């Protein structure tokens, strides 16, 4: 396994642990990734094209995690009445 492949594999494992650790599904996903990675590493001719799908998955997972964090930070959950009231106040109206 080259250093690029190892680096990508480690980054994928870190991202899996960040996203699935609270749900305790990290071990299942890590085992699945390990199996697929070992199967792919048996390929006699590793090249950059073989790493592209893994890089795409890593990019998707990290962007999805960042999206969820930003959504939770800037869009807190509120009741329907509070949301309507704040929206009305934003446009200069007062909700009854």
C-alpha positions as CSV (number, residue, x, y, z in Angstrom):
1,X,0.0,0.0,0.0
2,X,1.5,3.3,-1.0
3,X,1.6,6.4,1.3
4,X,-1.2,8.0,-0.7
5,X,-3.5,5.0,-0.3
6,X,-2.7,4.7,3.4
7,X,-3.3,8.4,4.0
8,X,-6.7,8.2,2.2
9,X,-7.6,5.0,4.1
10,X,-6.8,6.7,7.5
11,X,-8.8,9.8,6.6
12,X,-11.8,7.6,5.7
13,X,-11.6,5.8,9.0
14,X,-11.4,9.1,10.9
15,X,-14.4,10.5,9.0
16,X,-16.4,7.3,9.7
17,X,-15.6,7.5,13.4
18,X,-16.7,11.2,13.5
19,X,-20.0,10.5,11.9
20,X,-21.1,7.2,13.2
21,X,-19.5,6.9,16.6
22,X,-22.5,8.3,18.5
23,X,-24.8,5.9,16.8
24,X,-22.3,3.0,17.6
25,X,-22.3,2.0,13.9
26,X,-18.7,3.0,13.4
27,X,-17.4,-0.5,13.9
28,X,-19.7,-1.9,11.3
29,X,-18.7,0.7,8.8
30,X,-15.0,0.4,9.6
31,X,-15.1,-3.3,9.1
32,X,-16.8,-2.9,5.8
33,X,-14.3,-0.3,4.7
34,X,-11.4,-2.5,5.8
35,X,-12.8,-5.5,3.8
36,X,-13.3,-3.5,0.7
37,X,-9.9,-1.8,1.0
38,X,-8.1,-5.1,1.4
39,X,-9.9,-6.5,-1.6
40,X,-9.0,-3.5,-3.7
41,X,-5.4,-3.5,-2.4
42,X,-4.9,-7.0,-3.9
43,X,-5.2,-5.3,-7.3
44,X,-1.7,-5.7,-8.9
45,X,-1.6,-2.3,-10.5
46,X,-2.7,0.5,-8.2
47,X,-3.1,3.9,-9.8
48,X,-4.8,7.2,-9.2
49,X,-8.0,6.1,-11.0
50,X,-8.5,3.4,-8.4
51,X,-8.4,6.0,-5.6
52,X,-10.9,8.4,-7.1
53,X,-14.1,6.7,-5.8
54,X,-12.6,6.6,-2.3
55,X,-11.7,10.2,-2.5
56,X,-15.2,11.1,-3.7
57,X,-16.7,9.2,-0.7
58,X,-14.4,11.0,1.7
59,X,-15.3,14.4,0.2
60,X,-19.0,13.6,0.4
61,X,-18.8,12.4,4.0
62,X,-16.8,15.4,5.2
63,X,-19.0,17.9,3.4
64,X,-22.2,16.1,4.7
65,X,-20.8,16.3,8.3
66,X,-20.0,20.0,7.9
67,X,-23.5,20.7,6.4
68,X,-25.1,19.0,9.4
69,X,-22.9,21.0,11.9
70,X,-23.7,24.3,10.2
71,X,-27.4,23.5,10.0
72,X,-27.5,22.7,13.7
73,X,-25.6,25.9,14.5
74,X,-27.5,28.4,12.4
75,X,-30.9,26.8,12.1
76,X,-31.9,25.7,15.6
77,X,-35.0,23.6,15.9
78,X,-38.0,25.5,17.0
79,X,-41.8,25.0,17.2
80,X,-44.0,25.9,14.3
81,X,-45.5,28.9,16.2
82,X,-42.0,30.3,17.0
83,X,-40.9,29.9,13.4
84,X,-43.9,31.8,12.1
85,X,-43.5,34.5,14.7
86,X,-39.8,35.0,13.9
87,X,-40.5,35.0,10.1
88,X,-43.3,37.6,10.5
89,X,-41.1,39.8,12.6
90,X,-38.3,39.5,10.0
91,X,-40.6,41.1,7.3
92,X,-42.0,43.7,9.7
93,X,-45.3,42.1,10.7
94,X,-46.5,41.1,14.0
95,X,-48.2,37.7,14.3
96,X,-51.4,37.6,16.4
